[in-house]
Amino acid sequence: MSMLECFFPKSMRVEQKEAFIFEFKVLDSDEETLEDTLAAAHRRIAEKKYEAELVSRGFSPEKIRKYGFAFQGKECLIG
């Protein structure tokens, strides 16, 4: 499931705000390491064009931060 939501105070202009994109992914059988899973999370961010959606809403690309979260059991890698 993919979802893009924006929340911010109405008093701020959109181009002044920072945006964060988070993609959460669990290690799949075709991935050997959490680093592979993290890379897959970042590929998914690009494939789903989340940044383009935010830019179309007025966010500056320089203010958009992208983070992948890779999980295997209790281990987590963020990048």
ABEGO torsion letter per residue (X at the ends): XBBBBBBBBAABBAAABBBBBBBBBBBBAABABAAAAAAAAAAAAAAAGAAAAAAAAGBBAAABBBBBBBBBEABBBBX
